[in-house]
Structures are given as C-alpha cells and as structure tokens.
Amino acid sequence: MALFKKRTVGKPGEWYYCLVHHKVEEGPDCPAKDRFGPYTSREEAEHAMQNAQERNLEWENDPKWHDKSAPTDGAD
C-alpha cells in the first residue's frame, strides 16, 4: 500500500509555478519535484521565482549561516 496518493487533479484555486516550463499552472500539472506551490492566487504563483531569489539573498547574508567556527584540522 502506498503511503502517499498521487493527486492528478488539483483543487480549485491551487496555483503552482512550474520550474521546467517557467509558467503558472492551476492544479498540479507537473511533478512535485518540478514546481513551487501551492499558492492561493495566480498572482502569488507569478512571483514565485522572485520570492525565492529574495529569500536566497536573505539567507546568504544571514550572519547565523556564516558564523566563524573553530578550525577543524583533525587535532582534538
């Protein structure tokens, strides 16, 4: 028995951004590995790549991700 059922039909109002086709789709037309979402509106899905880029920049500049740790030369 499968743990997860594969949905082939989306719920009304679910929007996704397809990373392969670079377009907004209503419902899960493409595999989950190739999309962002679901979003509650078409407009949200249209800005998926912009939001991801902004979040990546925030994380890259977050000092918590770039803290100085002790050198690991193998000597403990």
PDB file of N, CA, C and O in Angstrom, chain B, residues numbered from 101:
ATOM      1  N   MET B 101       0.846  -1.180   0.000  1.00  0.00           N
ATOM      2  CA  MET B 101       0.000   0.000   0.000  1.00  0.00           C
ATOM      3  C   MET B 101       0.892   1.244   0.000  1.00  0.00           C
ATOM      4  O   MET B 101       1.843   1.331   0.776  1.00  0.00           O
ATOM      5  N   ALA B 102       0.592   2.165  -0.839  1.00  0.00           N
ATOM      6  CA  ALA B 102       1.383   3.394  -0.938  1.00  0.00           C
ATOM      7  C   ALA B 102       1.090   4.314   0.243  1.00  0.00           C
ATOM      8  O   ALA B 102      -0.043   4.406   0.717  1.00  0.00           O
ATOM      9  N   LEU B 103       2.133   4.988   0.703  1.00  0.00           N
ATOM     10  CA  LEU B 103       1.953   5.917   1.813  1.00  0.00           C
ATOM     11  C   LEU B 103       1.279   7.210   1.374  1.00  0.00           C
ATOM     12  O   LEU B 103       0.518   7.816   2.127  1.00  0.00           O
ATOM     13  N   PHE B 104       1.565   7.617   0.162  1.00  0.00           N
ATOM     14  CA  PHE B 104       1.006   8.866  -0.344  1.00  0.00           C
ATOM     15  C   PHE B 104       0.280   8.603  -1.649  1.00  0.00           C
ATOM     16  O   PHE B 104       0.767   7.879  -2.517  1.00  0.00           O
ATOM     17  N   LYS B 105      -0.878   9.197  -1.769  1.00  0.00           N
ATOM     18  CA  LYS B 105      -1.614   9.082  -3.017  1.00  0.00           C
ATOM     19  C   LYS B 105      -1.159  10.183  -3.958  1.00  0.00           C
ATOM     20  O   LYS B 105      -0.983  11.328  -3.542  1.00  0.00           O
ATOM     21  N   LYS B 106      -0.972   9.845  -5.200  1.00  0.00           N
ATOM     22  CA  LYS B 106      -0.583  10.832  -6.195  1.00  0.00           C
ATOM     23  C   LYS B 106      -1.844  11.527  -6.690  1.00  0.00           C
ATOM     24  O   LYS B 106      -2.746  10.904  -7.249  1.00  0.00           O
ATOM     25  N   ARG B 107      -1.877  12.831  -6.468  1.00  0.00           N
ATOM     26  CA  ARG B 107      -3.030  13.596  -6.952  1.00  0.00           C
ATOM     27  C   ARG B 107      -2.783  13.965  -8.404  1.00  0.00           C
ATOM     28  O   ARG B 107      -1.747  14.537  -8.740  1.00  0.00           O
ATOM     29  N   THR B 108      -3.717  13.641  -9.241  1.00  0.00           N
ATOM     30  CA  THR B 108      -3.577  14.002 -10.648  1.00  0.00           C
ATOM     31  C   THR B 108      -4.448  15.199 -10.998  1.00  0.00           C
ATOM     32  O   THR B 108      -4.289  15.799 -12.061  1.00  0.00           O
ATOM     33  N   VAL B 109      -5.362  15.546 -10.109  1.00  0.00           N
ATOM     34  CA  VAL B 109      -6.243  16.683 -10.341  1.00  0.00           C
ATOM     35  C   VAL B 109      -6.088  17.650  -9.180  1.00  0.00           C
ATOM     36  O   VAL B 109      -6.138  17.255  -8.015  1.00  0.00           O
ATOM     37  N   GLY B 110      -5.901  18.914  -9.507  1.00  0.00           N
ATOM     38  CA  GLY B 110      -5.732  19.914  -8.463  1.00  0.00           C
ATOM     39  C   GLY B 110      -7.047  20.375  -7.884  1.00  0.00           C
ATOM     40  O   GLY B 110      -8.110  20.191  -8.476  1.00  0.00           O
ATOM     41  N   LYS B 111      -6.954  20.972  -6.726  1.00  0.00           N
ATOM     42  CA  LYS B 111      -8.128  21.571  -6.114  1.00  0.00           C
ATOM     43  C   LYS B 111      -8.361  22.928  -6.768  1.00  0.00           C
ATOM     44  O   LYS B 111      -7.402  23.599  -7.148  1.00  0.00           O
ATOM     45  N   PRO B 112      -9.597  23.336  -6.902  1.00  0.00           N
ATOM     46  CA  PRO B 112      -9.851  24.667  -7.458  1.00  0.00           C
ATOM     47  C   PRO B 112      -9.163  25.734  -6.615  1.00  0.00           C
ATOM     48  O   PRO B 112      -9.250  25.717  -5.388  1.00  0.00           O
ATOM     49  N   GLY B 113      -8.490  26.646  -7.270  1.00  0.00           N
ATOM     50  CA  GLY B 113      -7.821  27.727  -6.570  1.00  0.00           C
ATOM     51  C   GLY B 113      -6.392  27.433  -6.163  1.00  0.00           C
ATOM     52  O   GLY B 113      -5.753  28.284  -5.544  1.00  0.00           O
ATOM     53  N   GLU B 114      -5.865  26.265  -6.486  1.00  0.00           N
ATOM     54  CA  GLU B 114      -4.462  25.960  -6.208  1.00  0.00           C
ATOM     55  C   GLU B 114      -3.629  26.343  -7.421  1.00  0.00           C
ATOM     56  O   GLU B 114      -3.894  25.903  -8.540  1.00  0.00           O
ATOM     57  N   TRP B 115      -2.629  27.161  -7.184  1.00  0.00           N
ATOM     58  CA  TRP B 115      -1.770  27.631  -8.266  1.00  0.00           C
ATOM     59  C   TRP B 115      -0.341  27.197  -7.993  1.00  0.00           C
ATOM     60  O   TRP B 115       0.097  27.169  -6.843  1.00  0.00           O
ATOM     61  N   TYR B 116       0.382  26.862  -9.042  1.00  0.00           N
ATOM     62  CA  TYR B 116       1.754  26.403  -8.954  1.00  0.00           C
ATOM     63  C   TYR B 116       2.606  27.131  -9.982  1.00  0.00           C
ATOM     64  O   TYR B 116       2.105  27.605 -11.003  1.00  0.00           O
ATOM     65  N   TYR B 117       3.912  27.214  -9.694  1.00  0.00           N
ATOM     66  CA  TYR B 117       4.851  27.728 -10.686  1.00  0.00           C
ATOM     67  C   TYR B 117       5.712  26.554 -11.121  1.00  0.00           C
ATOM     68  O   TYR B 117       6.411  25.953 -10.305  1.00  0.00           O
ATOM     69  N   CYS B 118       5.663  26.226 -12.412  1.00  0.00           N
ATOM     70  CA  CYS B 118       6.421  25.110 -12.953  1.00  0.00           C
ATOM     71  C   CYS B 118       7.838  25.573 -13.277  1.00  0.00           C
ATOM     72  O   CYS B 118       8.035  26.516 -14.042  1.00  0.00           O
ATOM     73  N   LEU B 119       8.820  24.898 -12.686  1.00  0.00           N
ATOM     74  CA  LEU B 119      10.227  25.240 -12.880  1.00  0.00           C
ATOM     75  C   LEU B 119      10.763  24.756 -14.224  1.00  0.00           C
ATOM     76  O   LEU B 119      11.793  25.247 -14.686  1.00  0.00           O
ATOM     77  N   VAL B 120      10.090  23.813 -14.851  1.00  0.00           N
ATOM     78  CA  VAL B 120      10.516  23.292 -16.149  1.00  0.00           C
ATOM     79  C   VAL B 120       9.978  24.158 -17.280  1.00  0.00           C
ATOM     80  O   VAL B 120      10.712  24.539 -18.191  1.00  0.00           O
ATOM     81  N   HIS B 121       8.687  24.462 -17.208  1.00  0.00           N
ATOM     82  CA  HIS B 121       8.037  25.221 -18.279  1.00  0.00           C
ATOM     83  C   HIS B 121       8.054  26.732 -18.045  1.00  0.00           C
ATOM     84  O   HIS B 121       7.695  27.506 -18.931  1.00  0.00           O
ATOM     85  N   HIS B 122       8.477  27.150 -16.838  1.00  0.00           N
ATOM     86  CA  HIS B 122       8.556  28.570 -16.466  1.00  0.00           C
ATOM     87  C   HIS B 122       7.213  29.267 -16.673  1.00  0.00           C
ATOM     88  O   HIS B 122       7.123  30.331 -17.286  1.00  0.00           O
ATOM     89  N   LYS B 123       6.176  28.628 -16.139  1.00  0.00           N
ATOM     90  CA  LYS B 123       4.847  29.232 -16.249  1.00  0.00           C
ATOM     91  C   LYS B 123       3.989  28.855 -15.051  1.00  0.00           C
ATOM     92  O   LYS B 123       4.278  27.902 -14.327  1.00  0.00           O
ATOM     93  N   VAL B 124       2.941  29.617 -14.866  1.00  0.00           N
ATOM     94  CA  VAL B 124       1.983  29.390 -13.794  1.00  0.00           C
ATOM     95  C   VAL B 124       0.943  28.393 -14.283  1.00  0.00           C
ATOM     96  O   VAL B 124       0.449  28.487 -15.407  1.00  0.00           O
ATOM     97  N   GLU B 125       0.620  27.432 -13.415  1.00  0.00           N
ATOM     98  CA  GLU B 125      -0.368  26.413 -13.763  1.00  0.00           C
ATOM     99  C   GLU B 125      -1.388  26.294 -12.642  1.00  0.00           C
ATOM    100  O   GLU B 125      -1.041  26.393 -11.465  1.00  0.00           O
ATOM    101  N   GLU B 126      -2.614  26.087 -13.000  1.00  0.00           N
ATOM    102  CA  GLU B 126      -3.633  25.815 -11.986  1.00  0.00           C
ATOM    103  C   GLU B 126      -3.727  24.311 -11.825  1.00  0.00           C
ATOM    104  O   GLU B 126      -3.962  23.579 -12.787  1.00  0.00           O
ATOM    105  N   GLY B 127      -3.541  23.863 -10.598  1.00  0.00           N
ATOM    106  CA  GLY B 127      -3.543  22.430 -10.342  1.00  0.00           C
ATOM    107  C   GLY B 127      -2.170  21.844 -10.591  1.00  0.00           C
ATOM    108  O   GLY B 127      -1.352  22.454 -11.279  1.00  0.00           O
ATOM    109  N   PRO B 128      -1.904  20.664 -10.040  1.00  0.00           N
ATOM    110  CA  PRO B 128      -0.580  20.056 -10.199  1.00  0.00           C
ATOM    111  C   PRO B 128      -0.427  19.349 -11.543  1.00  0.00           C
ATOM    112  O   PRO B 128      -0.566  18.128 -11.621  1.00  0.00           O
ATOM    113  N   ASP B 129      -0.143  20.104 -12.592  1.00  0.00           N
ATOM    114  CA  ASP B 129       0.048  19.505 -13.913  1.00  0.00           C
ATOM    115  C   ASP B 129       1.388  18.795 -14.032  1.00  0.00           C
ATOM    116  O   ASP B 129       1.484  17.753 -14.679  1.00  0.00           O
ATOM    117  N   CYS B 130       2.419  19.350 -13.415  1.00  0.00           N
ATOM    118  CA  CYS B 130       3.760  18.776 -13.481  1.00  0.00           C
ATOM    119  C   CYS B 130       4.102  18.088 -12.166  1.00  0.00           C
ATOM    120  O   CYS B 130       3.455  18.341 -11.150  1.00  0.00           O
ATOM    121  N   PRO B 131       5.115  17.217 -12.173  1.00  0.00           N
ATOM    122  CA  PRO B 131       5.505  16.529 -10.932  1.00  0.00           C
ATOM    123  C   PRO B 131       5.931  17.509  -9.836  1.00  0.00           C
ATOM    124  O   PRO B 131       6.411  18.605 -10.129  1.00  0.00           O
ATOM    125  N   ALA B 132       5.756  17.116  -8.599  1.00  0.00           N
ATOM    126  CA  ALA B 132       6.062  17.979  -7.458  1.00  0.00           C
ATOM    127  C   ALA B 132       7.514  18.438  -7.453  1.00  0.00           C
ATOM    128  O   ALA B 132       7.800  19.550  -7.009  1.00  0.00           O
ATOM    129  N   LYS B 133       8.433  17.615  -7.933  1.00  0.00           N
ATOM    130  CA  LYS B 133       9.845  17.982  -7.942  1.00  0.00           C
ATOM    131  C   LYS B 133      10.132  19.140  -8.888  1.00  0.00           C
ATOM    132  O   LYS B 133      11.196  19.755  -8.811  1.00  0.00           O
ATOM    133  N   ASP B 134       9.194  19.440  -9.779  1.00  0.00           N
ATOM    134  CA  ASP B 134       9.399  20.470 -10.796  1.00  0.00           C
ATOM    135  C   ASP B 134       8.553  21.718 -10.579  1.00  0.00           C
ATOM    136  O   ASP B 134       8.372  22.512 -11.502  1.00  0.00           O
ATOM    137  N   ARG B 135       8.025  21.901  -9.350  1.00  0.00           N
ATOM    138  CA  ARG B 135       7.141  23.053  -9.163  1.00  0.00           C
ATOM    139  C   ARG B 135       7.253  23.636  -7.767  1.00  0.00           C
ATOM    140  O   ARG B 135       7.660  22.958  -6.824  1.00  0.00           O
ATOM    141  N   PHE B 136       6.886  24.899  -7.649  1.00  0.00           N
ATOM    142  CA  PHE B 136       6.708  25.580  -6.375  1.00  0.00           C
ATOM    143  C   PHE B 136       5.215  25.718  -6.158  1.00  0.00           C
ATOM    144  O   PHE B 136       4.460  25.906  -7.113  1.00  0.00           O
ATOM    145  N   GLY B 137       4.786  25.627  -4.914  1.00  0.00           N
ATOM    146  CA  GLY B 137       3.379  25.820  -4.612  1.00  0.00           C
ATOM    147  C   GLY B 137       2.876  24.752  -3.679  1.00  0.00           C
ATOM    148  O   GLY B 137       3.647  23.892  -3.254  1.00  0.00           O
ATOM    149  N   PRO B 138       1.621  24.784  -3.355  1.00  0.00           N
ATOM    150  CA  PRO B 138       0.567  25.596  -3.974  1.00  0.00           C
ATOM    151  C   PRO B 138       0.494  27.007  -3.409  1.00  0.00           C
ATOM    152  O   PRO B 138       0.859  27.258  -2.260  1.00  0.00           O
ATOM    153  N   TYR B 139       0.022  27.907  -4.232  1.00  0.00           N
ATOM    154  CA  TYR B 139      -0.245  29.285  -3.858  1.00  0.00           C
ATOM    155  C   TYR B 139      -1.745  29.507  -3.920  1.00  0.00           C
ATOM    156  O   TYR B 139      -2.461  28.792  -4.621  1.00  0.00           O
ATOM    157  N   THR B 140      -2.212  30.499  -3.185  1.00  0.00           N
ATOM    158  CA  THR B 140      -3.654  30.741  -3.126  1.00  0.00           C
ATOM    159  C   THR B 140      -4.163  31.577  -4.287  1.00  0.00           C
ATOM    160  O   THR B 140      -5.369  31.647  -4.520  1.00  0.00           O
ATOM    161  N   SER B 141      -3.249  32.215  -5.021  1.00  0.00           N
ATOM    162  CA  SER B 141      -3.693  33.019  -6.168  1.00  0.00           C
ATOM    163  C   SER B 141      -2.688  32.915  -7.301  1.00  0.00           C
ATOM    164  O   SER B 141      -1.528  32.556  -7.099  1.00  0.00           O
ATOM    165  N   ARG B 142      -3.152  33.234  -8.479  1.00  0.00           N
ATOM    166  CA  ARG B 142      -2.293  33.237  -9.657  1.00  0.00           C
ATOM    167  C   ARG B 142      -1.159  34.257  -9.482  1.00  0.00           C
ATOM    168  O   ARG B 142      -0.016  34.005  -9.863  1.00  0.00           O
ATOM    169  N   GLU B 143      -1.497  35.404  -8.901  1.00  0.00           N
ATOM    170  CA  GLU B 143      -0.503  36.471  -8.713  1.00  0.00           C
ATOM    171  C   GLU B 143       0.641  36.008  -7.812  1.00  0.00           C
ATOM    172  O   GLU B 143       1.806  36.294  -8.087  1.00  0.00           O
ATOM    173  N   GLU B 144       0.309  35.296  -6.741  1.00  0.00           N
ATOM    174  CA  GLU B 144       1.354  34.767  -5.853  1.00  0.00           C
ATOM    175  C   GLU B 144       2.272  33.818  -6.612  1.00  0.00           C
ATOM    176  O   GLU B 144       3.493  33.892  -6.475  1.00  0.00           O
ATOM    177  N   ALA B 145       1.699  32.941  -7.398  1.00  0.00           N
ATOM    178  CA  ALA B 145       2.484  31.973  -8.163  1.00  0.00           C
ATOM    179  C   ALA B 145       3.362  32.669  -9.203  1.00  0.00           C
ATOM    180  O   ALA B 145       4.469  32.212  -9.488  1.00  0.00           O
ATOM    181  N   GLU B 146       2.871  33.769  -9.769  1.00  0.00           N
ATOM    182  CA  GLU B 146       3.654  34.506 -10.765  1.00  0.00           C
ATOM    183  C   GLU B 146       4.929  35.087 -10.163  1.00  0.00           C
ATOM    184  O   GLU B 146       5.908  35.303 -10.878  1.00  0.00           O
ATOM    185  N   HIS B 147       4.929  35.342  -8.860  1.00  0.00           N
ATOM    186  CA  HIS B 147       6.087  35.935  -8.181  1.00  0.00           C
ATOM    187  C   HIS B 147       6.928  34.893  -7.447  1.00  0.00           C
ATOM    188  O   HIS B 147       7.777  35.253  -6.632  1.00  0.00           O
ATOM    189  N   ALA B 148       6.708  33.620  -7.723  1.00  0.00           N
ATOM    190  CA  ALA B 148       7.402  32.548  -7.003  1.00  0.00           C
ATOM    191  C   ALA B 148       8.914  32.646  -7.150  1.00  0.00           C
ATOM    192  O   ALA B 148       9.631  32.519  -6.158  1.00  0.00           O
ATOM    193  N   MET B 149       9.412  32.865  -8.348  1.00  0.00           N
ATOM    194  CA  MET B 149      10.857  32.916  -8.567  1.00  0.00           C
ATOM    195  C   MET B 149      11.465  34.157  -7.920  1.00  0.00           C
ATOM    196  O   MET B 149      12.565  34.096  -7.371  1.00  0.00           O
ATOM    197  N   GLN B 150      10.761  35.270  -7.980  1.00  0.00           N
ATOM    198  CA  GLN B 150      11.247  36.499  -7.349  1.00  0.00           C
ATOM    199  C   GLN B 150      11.327  36.309  -5.833  1.00  0.00           C
ATOM    200  O   GLN B 150      12.311  36.705  -5.208  1.00  0.00           O
ATOM    201  N   ASN B 151      10.298  35.707  -5.247  1.00  0.00           N
ATOM    202  CA  ASN B 151      10.303  35.452  -3.804  1.00  0.00           C
ATOM    203  C   ASN B 151      11.434  34.503  -3.412  1.00  0.00           C
ATOM    204  O   ASN B 151      12.092  34.708  -2.392  1.00  0.00           O
ATOM    205  N   ALA B 152      11.658  33.478  -4.211  1.00  0.00           N
ATOM    206  CA  ALA B 152      12.733  32.529  -3.912  1.00  0.00           C
ATOM    207  C   ALA B 152      14.092  33.219  -3.983  1.00  0.00           C
ATOM    208  O   ALA B 152      14.962  32.971  -3.148  1.00  0.00           O
ATOM    209  N   GLN B 153      14.271  34.073  -4.969  1.00  0.00           N
ATOM    210  CA  GLN B 153      15.536  34.797  -5.111  1.00  0.00           C
ATOM    211  C   GLN B 153      15.769  35.728  -3.920  1.00  0.00           C
ATOM    212  O   GLN B 153      16.885  35.816  -3.408  1.00  0.00           O
ATOM    213  N   GLU B 154      14.722  36.417  -3.483  1.00  0.00           N
ATOM    214  CA  GLU B 154      14.843  37.315  -2.332  1.00  0.00           C
ATOM    215  C   GLU B 154      15.182  36.542  -1.064  1.00  0.00           C
ATOM    216  O   GLU B 154      16.018  36.980  -0.273  1.00  0.00           O
ATOM    217  N   ARG B 155      14.536  35.394  -0.865  1.00  0.00           N
ATOM    218  CA  ARG B 155      14.817  34.576   0.316  1.00  0.00           C
ATOM    219  C   ARG B 155      16.243  34.030   0.283  1.00  0.00           C
ATOM    220  O   ARG B 155      16.915  33.978   1.314  1.00  0.00           O
ATOM    221  N   ASN B 156      16.702  33.625  -0.894  1.00  0.00           N
ATOM    222  CA  ASN B 156      18.073  33.131  -1.003  1.00  0.00           C
ATOM    223  C   ASN B 156      19.075  34.215  -0.634  1.00  0.00           C
ATOM    224  O   ASN B 156      20.059  33.936   0.050  1.00  0.00           O
ATOM    225  N   LEU B 157      18.840  35.445  -1.075  1.00  0.00           N
ATOM    226  CA  LEU B 157      19.727  36.542  -0.730  1.00  0.00           C
ATOM    227  C   LEU B 157      19.721  36.808   0.773  1.00  0.00           C
ATOM    228  O   LEU B 157      20.770  37.063   1.365  1.00  0.00           O
ATOM    229  N   GLU B 158      18.540  36.749   1.388  1.00  0.00           N
ATOM    230  CA  GLU B 158      18.446  36.930   2.838  1.00  0.00           C
ATOM    231  C   GLU B 158      19.260  35.869   3.568  1.00  0.00           C
ATOM    232  O   GLU B 158      19.998  36.183   4.502  1.00  0.00           O
ATOM    233  N   TRP B 159      19.127  34.618   3.147  1.00  0.00           N
ATOM    234  CA  TRP B 159      19.840  33.528   3.801  1.00  0.00           C
ATOM    235  C   TRP B 159      21.346  33.643   3.578  1.00  0.00           C
ATOM    236  O   TRP B 159      22.130  33.378   4.489  1.00  0.00           O
ATOM    237  N   GLU B 160      21.752  34.036   2.375  1.00  0.00           N
ATOM    238  CA  GLU B 160      23.177  34.176   2.092  1.00  0.00           C
ATOM    239  C   GLU B 160      23.814  35.275   2.937  1.00  0.00           C
ATOM    240  O   GLU B 160      24.999  35.201   3.262  1.00  0.00           O
ATOM    241  N   ASN B 161      23.036  36.286   3.290  1.00  0.00           N
ATOM    242  CA  ASN B 161      23.549  37.402   4.071  1.00  0.00           C
ATOM    243  C   ASN B 161      23.233  37.291   5.560  1.00  0.00           C
ATOM    244  O   ASN B 161      23.540  38.208   6.322  1.00  0.00           O
ATOM    245  N   ASP B 162      22.637  36.204   5.977  1.00  0.00           N
ATOM    246  CA  ASP B 162      22.293  35.998   7.377  1.00  0.00           C
ATOM    247  C   ASP B 162      23.547  35.602   8.147  1.00  0.00           C
ATOM    248  O   ASP B 162      24.161  34.583   7.831  1.00  0.00           O
ATOM    249  N   PRO B 163      23.939  36.378   9.145  1.00  0.00           N
ATOM    250  CA  PRO B 163      25.169  36.053   9.888  1.00  0.00           C
ATOM    251  C   PRO B 163      25.105  34.704  10.604  1.00  0.00           C
ATOM    252  O   PRO B 163      26.148  34.112  10.878  1.00  0.00           O
ATOM    253  N   LYS B 164      23.930  34.214  10.907  1.00  0.00           N
ATOM    254  CA  LYS B 164      23.812  32.916  11.566  1.00  0.00           C
ATOM    255  C   LYS B 164      24.309  31.780  10.667  1.00  0.00           C
ATOM    256  O   LYS B 164      24.738  30.740  11.166  1.00  0.00           O
ATOM    257  N   TRP B 165      24.254  31.972   9.355  1.00  0.00           N
ATOM    258  CA  TRP B 165      24.704  30.943   8.424  1.00  0.00           C
ATOM    259  C   TRP B 165      26.196  31.054   8.143  1.00  0.00           C
ATOM    260  O   TRP B 165      26.789  30.135   7.576  1.00  0.00           O
ATOM    261  N   HIS B 166      26.803  32.157   8.527  1.00  0.00           N
ATOM    262  CA  HIS B 166      28.219  32.389   8.224  1.00  0.00           C
ATOM    263  C   HIS B 166      29.025  32.631   9.494  1.00  0.00           C
ATOM    264  O   HIS B 166      29.964  33.427   9.499  1.00  0.00           O
ATOM    265  N   ASP B 167      28.658  31.945  10.559  1.00  0.00           N
ATOM    266  CA  ASP B 167      29.387  32.153  11.798  1.00  0.00           C
ATOM    267  C   ASP B 167      30.763  31.491  11.716  1.00  0.00           C
ATOM    268  O   ASP B 167      30.954  30.504  11.005  1.00  0.00           O
ATOM    269  N   LYS B 168      31.684  32.040  12.436  1.00  0.00           N
ATOM    270  CA  LYS B 168      33.052  31.509  12.461  1.00  0.00           C
ATOM    271  C   LYS B 168      33.096  30.372  13.476  1.00  0.00           C
ATOM    272  O   LYS B 168      32.808  30.564  14.658  1.00  0.00           O
ATOM    273  N   SER B 169      33.449  29.217  13.008  1.00  0.00           N
ATOM    274  CA  SER B 169      33.577  28.080  13.932  1.00  0.00           C
ATOM    275  C   SER B 169      35.055  27.740  14.083  1.00  0.00           C
ATOM    276  O   SER B 169      35.899  28.204  13.317  1.00  0.00           O
ATOM    277  N   ALA B 170      35.339  26.939  15.067  1.00  0.00           N
ATOM    278  CA  ALA B 170      36.726  26.552  15.343  1.00  0.00           C
ATOM    279  C   ALA B 170      37.297  25.800  14.155  1.00  0.00           C
ATOM    280  O   ALA B 170      36.580  25.031  13.515  1.00  0.00           O
ATOM    281  N   PRO B 171      38.560  26.002  13.847  1.00  0.00           N
ATOM    282  CA  PRO B 171      39.172  25.286  12.726  1.00  0.00           C
ATOM    283  C   PRO B 171      39.147  23.778  12.967  1.00  0.00           C
ATOM    284  O   PRO B 171      39.337  23.314  14.091  1.00  0.00           O
ATOM    285  N   THR B 172      38.915  23.043  11.923  1.00  0.00           N
ATOM    286  CA  THR B 172      38.858  21.593  12.035  1.00  0.00           C
ATOM    287  C   THR B 172      40.066  21.010  11.322  1.00  0.00           C
ATOM    288  O   THR B 172      39.986  20.609  10.161  1.00  0.00           O
ATOM    289  N   ASP B 173      41.192  20.968  12.035  1.00  0.00           N
ATOM    290  CA  ASP B 173      42.416  20.421  11.443  1.00  0.00           C
ATOM    291  C   ASP B 173      42.621  18.963  11.838  1.00  0.00           C
ATOM    292  O   ASP B 173      43.644  18.365  11.505  1.00  0.00           O
ATOM    293  N   GLY B 174      41.662  18.397  12.539  1.00  0.00           N
ATOM    294  CA  GLY B 174      41.743  16.989  12.908  1.00  0.00           C
ATOM    295  C   GLY B 174      42.340  16.747  14.275  1.00  0.00           C
ATOM    296  O   GLY B 174      42.274  15.632  14.794  1.00  0.00           O
ATOM    297  N   ALA B 175      42.922  17.778  14.865  1.00  0.00           N
ATOM    298  CA  ALA B 175      43.506  17.613  16.205  1.00  0.00           C
ATOM    299  C   ALA B 175      42.493  18.018  17.258  1.00  0.00           C
ATOM    300  O   ALA B 175      42.050  19.166  17.290  1.00  0.00           O
ATOM    301  N   ASP B 176      42.130  17.093  18.109  1.00  0.00           N
ATOM    302  CA  ASP B 176      41.163  17.394  19.176  1.00  0.00           C
ATOM    303  C   ASP B 176      41.796  17.416  20.516  1.00  0.00           C
ATOM    304  O   ASP B 176      41.118  17.654  21.515  1.00  0.00           O
TER     305      ASP B 176
END
